Amino acid sequence: TFLAPDGGTRRRHHHTPIELADKSEKSEKASAASTASSSRTRTHARRPLVYVYDVLPRFTTSQLQHRQDVRKCVTRYAEGGNATRFEDNLYGAEAALHELFLDSPHRVDDPAIADFFFVPMYHFCFISRLQQPTPGHSQELFSQTRGAGCKSGGSHADAVFQHLFTPMLRHITHDYPWWNRSNGADHIVPFLHDEGACYAPKEFAAATLLTHWGRGDVDPESCTAFQVHSFGDRERDENFKGCAVKRADMLAGSPPGRGACYRRGVDIVIPPWRTPKQFASSPLLLAASSGADAARQTSSPSFKDALADDTHDVHDVEDHAARALLRASVDATVRYARMSARDGPFFLFRGDIRENNPKHSRGTRQEAFRFYGPGKAKASPDVIVDAGAETYRQELASATFCGVFQGDGWSARFEDAILNGCVPVVVMDDVDVAWEGYLDVQSLSIRHPRSEMHSLVETLRSIPPERVTALRVAGAKSWHRFAWLGYFAAERERERAGLVTLTDDGWHKDRETLGKIAGVHGADAFETLLQVLRHRLVERERLVQ
């Protein structure tokens, strides 16, 4: 691990970029190549420098254009009065990442000086259109998949492999030169659907794959409860000889005997999309925002006065103020974690159980329910293992421990816990959670083996209070790394500029919540990703030297 818990101040992605502090020889060598495009190339950026592919619309924007539901495939949409509504789309990070990189001060228009290349690809959006057919899309693609002679009748995995992944690979290798220079080793590609990169083409093996599913077991088999999502098992090639897509073509089956969905140190597990509504009740959000507000009101000289003083450099003043607000924000959350009691459930898990469908969650949710569900042998008044309920958010904000079991592939329970101040209890063998390998997630979470589900709650009750406090403090220092806070803060800035409207009506408390988010001054999920890429860049250049 190398990431500090608080991560330093979050640099608002929509601010004017500052000049590179470490201009490399690479930039100087590339100057001749970039002369022709200098009029449209950004001259200021921060490393890592990221080039965003301008891919054919079929891979991104045309999918948005043809969606049947205004809320599908997007992170936000507009209602009457230009009011922003954030969509509870678990897979929203694929669109958010595209937007964030396009608007980032790390983005460059000249690929000759890029450190990394981001390949936008709307994997979930493609599959959502298979589930909600658009004329000329779903039926045609499935008929083509079946037409390949696949006895299974085709699946989403087959369709997306043949009609999204493979064409995208052909596009970036035939129409652009940069993939071929490194076989994709400096490329970043998102695979954020249920089973992540399991059925990504093996040609993506050298690239850095972004995923929510850190499943690390060798030669994995599909664990979905939905047959139409299945990418198959170890016998796929033998059982379905007519399939155009072979298991041997996928990362999960290649190379034989060593296939994988995720490779620690190569791929990166990032947090899924969670909207402000999903952590609006978080005591950590309230503490961080209140702490920064108090510091802003009591600092001397004030930030505004300092900016007005010609003797101060604006960037120095901004940095000093940001550091002061970060300290105050982190101190307030740590104070909450140390001093405030959690008066809700001792252990909490809510979600789909599907007792009669053991493939879902590889049976972990069902097993936990058999032991600790309502009326079961080990049930207890302060333990909740049950289906979802309207009280879930309030329970998250007051529970001590929160269960993290997989779903149909990955689930967002780790992020739900950490964002709401609950200690995550991970019961997923051989699965990395977000930022594992880069952040010390063991300091803020508990791991419990699946084979000892029967002793889960008893084990948690035996943890000394001082250890529980230490776990809560570690979570309080790092929680902001698990949400896309800069994305929401930018929308708040647009609202203040009169470009959009935010409202506080009914279930929607966006204006209030985004106001709190704007007061949080730690590195968010996007800034954390950039820090990881920066670390990768330093390691790469060290090897070259």
C-alpha positions as CSV (number, residue, x, y, z in Angstrom):
1,T,0.0,0.0,0.0
2,F,1.2,3.6,-0.6
3,L,-1.9,5.8,-0.4
4,A,-2.1,8.0,2.8
5,P,-5.6,7.7,4.4
6,D,-6.8,11.3,3.8
7,G,-4.9,11.5,0.5
8,G,-4.4,15.3,0.6
9,T,-6.7,17.9,-0.7
10,R,-9.1,17.2,-3.6
11,R,-8.4,19.2,-6.6
12,R,-11.7,20.2,-8.2
13,H,-11.6,18.7,-11.6
14,H,-13.3,21.7,-13.2
15,H,-10.7,24.3,-12.0
16,T,-8.2,25.8,-14.3
17,P,-5.2,23.4,-14.6
18,I,-1.9,24.5,-13.2
19,E,1.3,24.2,-15.2
20,L,3.3,20.9,-15.0
21,A,5.8,21.0,-12.2
22,D,7.8,18.1,-13.7
23,K,7.9,18.6,-17.5
24,S,9.6,15.5,-18.9
25,E,12.0,15.0,-21.7
26,K,9.2,13.0,-23.3
27,S,7.3,16.3,-23.8
28,E,10.3,18.0,-25.4
29,K,10.9,15.1,-27.8
30,A,7.3,15.1,-28.7
31,S,7.2,18.8,-29.5
32,A,7.9,18.4,-33.2
33,A,5.3,15.7,-33.6
34,S,2.7,17.9,-31.8
35,T,3.4,21.1,-33.8
36,A,0.7,20.4,-36.3
37,S,-1.9,20.2,-33.6
38,S,-0.5,22.8,-31.3
39,S,-3.4,25.2,-31.9
40,R,-5.9,22.7,-30.3
41,T,-3.5,21.1,-27.8
42,R,-3.7,21.9,-24.1
43,T,-0.5,23.5,-23.0
44,H,-1.0,23.0,-19.2
45,A,-1.8,19.8,-17.5
46,R,-0.8,17.7,-14.5
47,R,0.8,14.3,-14.6
48,P,-0.2,11.7,-15.2
49,L,-1.2,13.0,-18.7
50,V,-4.2,11.1,-20.0
51,Y,-5.4,11.1,-23.6
52,V,-9.1,10.2,-24.0
53,Y,-9.9,8.3,-27.2
54,D,-12.5,10.0,-29.5
55,V,-14.1,6.6,-30.4
56,L,-16.9,6.0,-32.8
57,P,-20.3,7.0,-31.4
58,R,-21.5,3.4,-31.6
59,F,-19.4,2.6,-28.5
60,T,-20.6,5.5,-26.3
61,T,-22.9,8.4,-27.3
62,S,-25.1,6.6,-29.8
63,Q,-26.1,4.2,-27.1
64,L,-27.2,7.1,-25.0
65,Q,-29.1,8.5,-28.0
66,H,-31.1,5.3,-28.5
67,R,-31.9,4.4,-24.9
68,Q,-35.6,4.0,-24.2
69,D,-35.6,5.3,-20.7
70,V,-34.2,8.7,-20.0
71,R,-32.6,7.4,-16.8
72,K,-30.8,4.4,-18.4
73,C,-27.0,4.5,-18.9
74,V,-26.5,8.0,-17.3
75,T,-25.4,9.4,-14.0
76,R,-27.9,12.3,-14.0
77,Y,-30.7,13.7,-16.1
78,A,-32.8,16.8,-16.2
79,E,-36.4,17.2,-15.1
80,G,-38.8,20.2,-15.3
81,G,-37.1,23.6,-14.6
82,N,-33.7,22.0,-15.6
83,A,-33.6,20.3,-12.2
84,T,-30.8,17.8,-11.9
85,R,-31.7,14.3,-10.8
86,F,-28.9,11.8,-10.0
87,E,-29.7,8.3,-11.2
88,D,-29.2,5.4,-8.8
89,N,-27.3,3.5,-11.5
90,L,-24.9,1.0,-9.9
91,Y,-22.8,1.0,-13.2
92,G,-22.8,4.8,-13.6
93,A,-19.0,5.0,-13.1
94,E,-18.5,4.0,-16.8
95,A,-20.2,7.2,-18.0
96,A,-18.9,9.3,-15.0
97,L,-15.3,8.3,-15.8
98,H,-15.6,9.3,-19.4
99,E,-16.9,12.7,-18.3
100,L,-14.4,13.2,-15.6
101,F,-11.4,12.4,-17.8
102,L,-12.7,14.7,-20.5
103,D,-13.0,17.5,-18.0
104,S,-9.8,16.8,-16.1
105,P,-6.7,19.0,-15.9
106,H,-4.8,15.7,-16.5
107,R,-6.3,15.3,-19.9
108,V,-4.2,16.2,-23.0
109,D,-5.3,16.6,-26.6
110,D,-1.9,15.5,-28.0
111,P,-1.4,11.7,-27.7
112,A,2.3,12.1,-28.3
113,I,2.9,13.3,-24.8
114,A,0.3,11.1,-23.0
115,D,1.3,8.8,-20.1
116,F,-2.0,6.9,-20.4
117,F,-4.8,6.4,-22.9
118,F,-8.4,6.1,-21.6
119,V,-10.7,3.9,-23.8
120,P,-14.4,4.9,-23.1
121,M,-16.7,2.0,-23.6
122,Y,-20.3,1.7,-22.3
123,H,-20.4,-2.0,-21.4
124,F,-23.4,-1.7,-19.1
125,C,-25.3,0.5,-21.4
126,F,-24.9,-2.0,-24.2
127,I,-26.3,-4.8,-22.0
128,S,-29.1,-2.7,-20.6
129,R,-30.3,-2.2,-24.2
130,L,-30.2,-6.0,-24.6
131,Q,-32.5,-6.2,-21.6
132,Q,-34.8,-3.4,-22.8
133,P,-34.8,-4.0,-26.6
134,T,-34.4,-1.1,-29.0
135,P,-35.7,-1.9,-32.5
136,G,-32.8,-2.9,-34.7
137,H,-30.4,-3.6,-31.7
138,S,-31.3,-6.4,-29.4
139,Q,-33.2,-8.7,-31.7
140,E,-30.6,-8.3,-34.5
141,L,-27.6,-8.8,-32.3
142,F,-29.1,-11.9,-30.6
143,S,-30.0,-13.4,-33.9
144,Q,-26.5,-12.9,-35.1
145,T,-25.1,-14.4,-32.0
146,R,-27.4,-17.4,-32.3
147,G,-26.6,-17.6,-36.0
148,A,-23.0,-18.4,-35.0
149,G,-24.3,-21.8,-34.0
150,C,-24.1,-21.3,-30.2
151,K,-26.2,-24.1,-28.7
152,S,-26.9,-22.0,-25.6
153,G,-29.0,-19.7,-27.8
154,G,-26.7,-16.8,-27.1
155,S,-26.1,-14.7,-24.0
156,H,-25.4,-11.2,-23.1
157,A,-21.7,-12.2,-22.7
158,D,-21.6,-13.6,-26.2
159,A,-23.4,-10.5,-27.7
160,V,-21.3,-7.9,-25.9
161,F,-18.1,-9.8,-26.8
162,Q,-18.9,-10.0,-30.4
163,H,-20.6,-6.7,-31.0
164,L,-18.9,-4.3,-28.5
165,F,-15.5,-5.6,-27.2
166,T,-14.2,-7.1,-30.5
167,P,-15.2,-4.1,-32.7
168,M,-13.7,-1.7,-30.1
169,L,-10.4,-3.6,-30.1
170,R,-10.4,-3.6,-33.9
171,H,-11.2,0.1,-33.9
172,I,-8.4,1.2,-31.6
173,T,-5.8,-1.2,-33.2
174,H,-6.6,-0.4,-36.8
175,D,-7.6,3.2,-36.8
176,Y,-5.1,4.5,-34.2
177,P,-1.4,3.8,-33.8
178,W,-1.0,4.0,-30.0
179,W,-2.3,0.6,-28.8
180,N,0.2,-1.2,-31.0
181,R,3.2,0.7,-29.6
182,S,2.9,-1.1,-26.2
183,N,0.3,-3.8,-26.9
184,G,-2.0,-1.7,-24.8
185,A,0.2,-1.6,-21.7
186,D,-0.4,2.2,-21.2
187,H,-4.1,1.9,-21.9
188,I,-7.0,2.1,-19.3
189,V,-10.2,0.2,-20.1
190,P,-13.3,0.0,-17.9
191,F,-15.1,-3.3,-17.5
192,L,-17.7,-2.5,-14.8
193,H,-20.6,-4.9,-15.3
194,D,-21.6,-7.7,-12.9
195,E,-18.7,-10.0,-13.6
196,G,-16.2,-7.4,-14.5
197,A,-13.5,-8.3,-16.9
198,C,-14.0,-12.1,-16.7
199,Y,-15.2,-12.2,-20.4
200,A,-13.0,-9.4,-21.7
201,P,-11.1,-10.4,-24.8
202,K,-7.7,-11.9,-23.9
203,E,-6.1,-9.2,-26.2
204,F,-6.8,-6.7,-23.4
205,A,-4.4,-8.6,-21.0
206,A,-1.6,-6.0,-21.1
207,A,-3.9,-3.1,-20.4
208,T,-5.0,-1.7,-17.0
209,L,-8.6,-2.8,-16.6
210,L,-10.9,-0.9,-14.2
211,T,-13.4,-3.1,-12.5
212,H,-15.7,-3.3,-9.5
213,W,-15.1,-7.1,-9.3
214,G,-11.7,-8.0,-7.7
215,R,-12.2,-11.7,-8.1
216,G,-8.8,-13.3,-8.0
217,D,-9.3,-17.1,-8.2
218,V,-7.7,-18.9,-11.1
219,D,-9.8,-20.1,-14.1
220,P,-13.0,-18.7,-12.6
221,E,-16.4,-19.9,-13.7
222,S,-19.4,-17.6,-14.1
223,C,-21.3,-17.2,-10.8
224,T,-24.3,-15.3,-12.1
225,A,-27.8,-16.3,-11.1
226,F,-29.0,-15.0,-14.5
227,Q,-28.3,-17.5,-17.3
228,V,-28.4,-14.8,-19.9
229,H,-25.4,-13.1,-18.2
230,S,-23.3,-16.3,-17.9
231,F,-19.9,-16.4,-19.6
232,G,-19.7,-20.1,-19.0
233,D,-17.6,-22.7,-17.1
234,R,-14.4,-24.6,-17.8
235,E,-16.3,-26.9,-20.2
236,R,-17.8,-24.1,-22.3
237,D,-15.6,-24.7,-25.3
238,E,-16.3,-28.5,-25.3
239,N,-20.0,-28.2,-24.6
240,F,-20.7,-25.4,-27.0
241,K,-18.4,-26.0,-29.9
242,G,-20.5,-23.9,-32.2
243,C,-20.2,-20.7,-30.1
244,A,-18.3,-18.0,-31.9
245,V,-16.9,-16.8,-28.6
246,K,-14.8,-19.4,-26.9
247,R,-13.8,-19.4,-23.2
248,A,-10.2,-19.5,-24.5
249,D,-10.8,-16.1,-26.1
250,M,-11.6,-14.6,-22.7
251,L,-9.4,-13.4,-19.8
252,A,-11.2,-16.0,-17.6
253,G,-9.9,-18.8,-19.7
254,S,-6.6,-17.5,-21.1
255,P,-3.9,-18.7,-20.7
256,P,-5.3,-22.2,-20.0
257,G,-4.9,-23.0,-16.4
258,R,-4.1,-19.4,-15.4
259,G,-7.1,-17.4,-16.5
260,A,-8.4,-14.6,-14.3
261,C,-11.0,-11.9,-14.0
262,Y,-8.7,-9.6,-12.2
263,R,-4.9,-9.3,-11.7
264,R,-3.7,-7.4,-8.6
265,G,-1.0,-5.0,-9.5
266,V,-2.3,-4.8,-13.1
267,D,-6.0,-4.0,-12.8
268,I,-7.6,-1.6,-10.4
269,V,-10.7,-2.2,-8.4
270,I,-12.6,1.1,-8.2
271,P,-15.7,2.1,-6.2
272,P,-19.1,1.7,-7.9
273,W,-21.4,4.7,-8.5
274,R,-23.3,5.8,-5.4
275,T,-25.5,8.9,-5.5
276,P,-25.6,11.6,-2.8
277,K,-29.0,10.2,-1.7
278,Q,-27.2,7.0,-0.7
279,F,-25.0,8.6,1.9
280,A,-27.0,11.8,2.6
281,S,-27.6,10.5,6.2
282,S,-23.9,9.7,6.8
283,P,-22.5,11.1,10.1
284,L,-19.1,11.2,8.4
285,L,-20.4,13.6,5.7
286,L,-22.0,15.8,8.3
287,A,-18.9,15.8,10.5
288,A,-16.5,16.6,7.6
289,S,-18.7,19.4,6.2
290,S,-19.3,20.9,9.6
291,G,-15.6,20.8,10.5
292,A,-14.6,22.5,7.3
293,D,-17.3,25.2,7.7
294,A,-16.2,25.9,11.3
295,A,-12.5,26.3,10.1
296,R,-13.6,28.6,7.3
297,Q,-15.4,30.9,9.7
298,T,-12.7,31.1,12.3
299,S,-9.5,31.2,10.1
300,S,-7.4,34.3,10.2
301,P,-6.8,35.9,7.8
302,S,-9.9,34.7,6.0
303,F,-9.4,33.0,2.6
304,K,-11.3,35.9,0.9
305,D,-9.0,38.5,2.6
306,A,-5.9,36.6,1.7
307,L,-6.9,36.4,-2.0
308,A,-7.4,40.1,-2.0
309,D,-3.9,40.7,-0.6
310,D,-1.5,41.4,-3.5
311,T,1.4,40.1,-1.4
312,H,0.0,36.5,-1.6
313,D,0.4,34.2,-4.5
314,V,-3.0,32.9,-5.4
315,H,-2.0,29.3,-5.8
316,D,-0.1,29.4,-2.5
317,V,-3.2,30.8,-0.7
318,E,-5.5,28.3,-2.3
319,D,-3.2,25.4,-1.3
320,H,-2.8,26.7,2.2
321,A,-6.6,27.2,2.6
322,A,-7.3,23.7,1.1
323,R,-4.8,22.1,3.5
324,A,-6.4,23.9,6.5
325,L,-9.9,22.8,5.4
326,L,-8.7,19.3,4.9
327,R,-7.2,19.1,8.4
328,A,-10.4,20.5,9.9
329,S,-12.5,18.1,7.8
330,V,-10.5,15.0,8.8
331,D,-10.2,16.1,12.4
332,A,-13.9,16.4,12.7
333,T,-14.6,12.9,11.3
334,V,-11.9,11.3,13.5
335,R,-13.4,13.1,16.5
336,Y,-16.8,11.6,15.6
337,A,-15.4,8.1,15.1
338,R,-13.6,8.3,18.5
339,M,-16.3,9.9,20.6
340,S,-19.7,9.0,19.2
341,A,-21.5,5.8,19.9
342,R,-23.3,3.8,17.2
343,D,-26.7,3.0,18.6
344,G,-28.2,1.0,15.8
345,P,-27.8,-2.7,14.8
346,F,-24.6,-4.5,15.9
347,F,-24.5,-6.3,12.6
348,L,-26.4,-5.3,9.4
349,F,-26.9,-6.8,6.0
350,R,-29.8,-6.0,3.8
351,G,-30.2,-7.1,0.2
352,D,-31.6,-9.8,-2.1
353,I,-31.3,-13.2,-0.4
354,R,-32.8,-15.5,-3.1
355,E,-32.9,-18.5,-0.8
356,N,-33.8,-20.9,-3.7
357,N,-31.1,-19.6,-6.1
358,P,-27.8,-20.7,-4.7
359,K,-25.8,-19.4,-7.7
360,H,-26.6,-15.9,-6.6
361,S,-23.7,-14.6,-4.4
362,R,-22.2,-18.1,-4.6
363,G,-24.5,-18.9,-1.7
364,T,-23.0,-16.5,0.9
365,R,-26.1,-14.4,1.4
366,Q,-28.3,-17.5,1.7
367,E,-25.9,-19.1,4.3
368,A,-25.8,-15.9,6.4
369,F,-29.6,-15.8,6.3
370,R,-29.8,-19.5,7.4
371,F,-27.8,-18.7,10.5
372,Y,-28.8,-15.1,11.4
373,G,-32.0,-14.3,9.5
374,P,-35.3,-13.6,11.4
375,G,-36.4,-16.6,13.4
376,K,-33.2,-18.6,12.6
377,A,-31.1,-20.4,15.2
378,K,-28.6,-17.6,15.8
379,A,-31.0,-14.7,15.3
380,S,-30.6,-11.8,17.7
381,P,-32.4,-8.5,18.2
382,D,-29.3,-6.5,17.4
383,V,-28.5,-8.5,14.2
384,I,-30.2,-7.8,10.9
385,V,-29.7,-10.2,8.0
386,D,-32.7,-9.7,5.8
387,A,-34.2,-8.3,2.6
388,G,-34.0,-4.6,1.8
389,A,-36.1,-2.1,3.6
390,E,-36.8,1.7,3.6
391,T,-34.9,2.0,6.8
392,Y,-31.7,0.7,5.2
393,R,-29.9,4.1,5.0
394,Q,-30.7,5.0,8.6
395,E,-29.6,1.6,9.7
396,L,-26.3,2.0,7.8
397,A,-25.7,5.3,9.5
398,S,-26.0,3.8,13.0
399,A,-24.8,0.1,12.7
400,T,-21.5,-1.0,14.1
401,F,-20.6,-3.7,11.6
402,C,-22.0,-4.2,8.0
403,G,-21.8,-7.4,6.0
404,V,-20.1,-7.4,2.6
405,F,-21.3,-10.4,0.6
406,Q,-21.0,-10.6,-3.2
407,G,-24.1,-10.3,-5.3
408,D,-24.5,-11.3,-8.9
409,G,-20.8,-10.8,-9.2
410,W,-19.7,-7.7,-7.2
411,S,-21.9,-5.7,-4.9
412,A,-21.7,-2.2,-3.5
413,R,-22.0,-3.2,0.2
414,F,-18.4,-2.3,1.0
415,E,-18.9,1.3,-0.2
416,D,-22.3,1.5,1.5
417,A,-20.7,0.6,4.8
418,I,-17.6,2.8,4.6
419,L,-19.5,5.9,3.3
420,N,-21.9,5.7,6.3
421,G,-19.3,5.1,9.1
422,C,-20.0,1.4,9.5
423,V,-17.1,-1.1,9.7
424,P,-17.2,-3.4,6.6
425,V,-17.1,-7.1,7.3
426,V,-15.9,-8.7,4.0
427,V,-17.0,-12.4,3.5
428,M,-15.6,-12.9,0.0
429,D,-12.7,-15.2,-0.3
430,D,-10.1,-14.3,-3.0
431,V,-11.8,-11.1,-3.8
432,D,-10.2,-7.6,-3.5
433,V,-12.3,-4.6,-2.6
434,A,-11.9,-1.1,-4.0
435,W,-8.3,0.3,-3.7
436,E,-7.0,-2.9,-2.2
437,G,-3.3,-3.1,-2.8
438,Y,-3.0,0.7,-2.8
439,L,-4.8,1.7,0.4
440,D,-4.5,-0.2,3.7
441,V,-8.1,-1.5,3.6
442,Q,-7.3,-4.0,6.3
443,S,-7.0,-1.1,8.8
444,L,-10.6,-0.1,8.2
445,S,-12.4,-3.4,7.6
446,I,-12.6,-7.0,8.9
447,R,-12.2,-10.1,6.7
448,H,-14.0,-13.3,7.7
449,P,-13.6,-16.6,5.9
450,R,-16.7,-18.0,4.1
451,S,-16.1,-21.4,5.7
452,E,-16.7,-19.9,9.2
453,M,-20.0,-18.2,8.5
454,H,-21.5,-19.9,11.5
455,S,-19.2,-18.0,13.8
456,L,-19.4,-14.6,12.1
457,V,-21.3,-12.6,14.7
458,E,-19.6,-14.3,17.6
459,T,-16.2,-13.4,16.2
460,L,-17.3,-9.8,15.8
461,R,-18.6,-9.7,19.4
462,S,-15.1,-10.8,20.6
463,I,-13.3,-7.8,19.1
464,P,-12.1,-5.4,21.8
465,P,-13.7,-2.0,21.9
466,E,-10.4,-0.2,21.2
467,R,-9.9,-2.3,18.1
468,V,-13.4,-1.3,16.9
469,T,-12.6,2.4,17.5
470,A,-9.4,2.0,15.5
471,L,-11.3,0.5,12.6
472,R,-13.8,3.4,12.7
473,V,-11.1,6.0,12.9
474,A,-9.3,4.5,9.9
475,G,-12.6,4.6,8.0
476,A,-13.2,8.2,9.0
477,K,-9.8,9.2,7.5
478,S,-10.4,7.5,4.2
479,W,-14.2,7.3,3.5
480,H,-14.1,10.1,0.9
481,R,-12.0,7.9,-1.4
482,F,-14.9,5.6,-2.0
483,A,-17.3,8.2,-3.5
484,W,-17.2,10.3,-6.7
485,L,-17.5,13.5,-4.7
486,G,-15.8,15.8,-7.2
487,Y,-18.5,14.9,-9.7
488,F,-21.2,16.1,-7.4
489,A,-19.3,19.2,-6.2
490,A,-19.0,20.2,-9.9
491,E,-22.8,20.0,-10.2
492,R,-23.0,22.3,-7.2
493,E,-20.8,24.8,-8.9
494,R,-23.0,24.6,-12.0
495,E,-26.0,25.3,-9.9
496,R,-24.3,28.3,-8.3
497,A,-23.5,29.6,-11.8
498,G,-27.1,29.4,-12.8
499,L,-26.6,26.5,-15.3
500,V,-28.7,23.9,-13.5
501,T,-31.2,23.7,-10.7
502,L,-30.9,21.6,-7.5
503,T,-34.0,21.0,-5.4
504,D,-34.8,19.7,-1.9
505,D,-38.2,18.0,-2.4
506,G,-39.6,14.7,-1.4
507,W,-36.9,12.0,-1.6
508,H,-34.5,14.4,-3.3
509,K,-32.3,16.5,-0.9
510,D,-29.7,17.2,-3.6
511,R,-29.2,20.9,-2.8
512,E,-28.6,20.2,0.9
513,T,-26.5,17.1,0.4
514,L,-24.3,18.7,-2.4
515,G,-23.7,21.6,-0.2
516,K,-22.3,19.3,2.4
517,I,-20.2,17.4,-0.2
518,A,-18.7,20.7,-1.4
519,G,-17.3,21.1,2.2
520,V,-15.5,17.8,2.1
521,H,-11.8,18.3,1.3
522,G,-10.2,14.9,1.0
523,A,-9.2,13.0,-2.2
524,D,-12.3,11.4,-3.7
525,A,-12.5,8.3,-5.9
526,F,-11.4,10.0,-9.1
527,E,-8.5,11.8,-7.4
528,T,-7.5,8.5,-5.8
529,L,-7.5,6.8,-9.3
530,L,-5.2,9.5,-10.5
531,Q,-2.9,9.0,-7.6
532,V,-2.8,5.3,-8.4
533,L,-1.9,6.1,-12.0
534,R,0.7,8.6,-10.8
535,H,2.3,5.8,-8.7
536,R,2.2,3.5,-11.8
537,L,3.9,6.2,-13.9
538,V,6.7,6.7,-11.3
539,E,7.3,2.9,-11.2
540,R,7.3,2.7,-15.0
541,E,9.8,5.5,-15.4
542,R,12.0,4.0,-12.6
543,L,12.2,0.8,-14.6
544,V,13.1,2.6,-17.7
545,Q,16.0,4.4,-15.9
